[in-house]
Amino acid sequence: MKGGYNDMEQEVWMSITNDIIKNISPVYMISNYGRIYTTYRNKICKMSNNGTLELALINGCITAQVSRIVYKVFIENYIREITWTACLGI
């Protein structure tokens, strides 16, 4: 273990889009480790003790549960991909 993360798996970053959180500012990325990066400030955002984070929307802000964002970005998309592949018989 190095820095508290498993070295065997690389950290993957994906954008948090309007499909995930409606009207979100296009400055956030989330990793498969649950870390959120803002390109506006060029740094990792800090979560509260209960796993939430305040994110800027185009017209305000929202407090979001980081684990739900990880699920929507990484797991839901993976399930869709597997289902689609199974339907095609690949």
N, C-alpha and C positions, 0 to 999 in steps of 0.2 A: 504494500500500500504506500502510495506516495501522495501526500497532500490530502489524505482522506478519501481518495477516489481509487477505484479499481483500475490498475494499469493495463489490464488485459483488454479492456474495451475503450475505444477512442470516444471522446466527447464529440457529439454531433450537434450542430446548431441549425435551427430552422426559424424562419420568420413567423411571427404571430400576425396572422392576417385577419381581414374582416370576416372570413369564414369561421374563425375561432372566437373572436370577440368583436361584436358589431361596433363600427365607428372607431376602432383603435387607431391611434397614431402609428404611422408606418416606421417606427424607430426601435421596435423591440424584437429581440430574438430569444429563443429558449433552447436550452440544451437538454439532451436526454438525461442529464443529471439533475434537472430541475432548476438550473441557474438561469436567470434572465439578464440579458445584456441590453443596454440602451446605446444605440449609435449616436443619439443626440449628445450624451455626455461621455461616450466612449468608456463605459465602466459597467461592472456587474452590479445589479441592483440588490439591495438588502431586503430580505423578507422579515416579516414580524415573527414573533415566537410561535404563532399559531399557523404559520405557513401561508399567510396572505401577503399580497403586495398591492400597493396602489399604482395603477397604470393610467396614463393620460389617454383620453379619448379625443377625438376631433372637437367635440363639444362639451368637455368636462373631464371627469375622471371616474374610475371604477376601482373597487377593491376586489381583487380576484384571488381565488384559491389556486396556488401554483400547481398542485397535484392534478387539478382538473384540466389545466392548460396542457400539461405534459400528456395526459391521457388523450385529449382531443388532437394534439399535434402529432404524437408519435404512435399511440396504440390504435386509435380509430382509423387512421390512414393505413396502418399496417394490416388491420383486419379487412378493410376494404380491398386492399391489394391482393391479399390471400384469397378472398372470396371471388374477386374478379378472375384471378388466375385459375381457380378451381372451376369456375363457370366455363372458361375457355378450354379447359382440359389440358392445360400446359403443365 
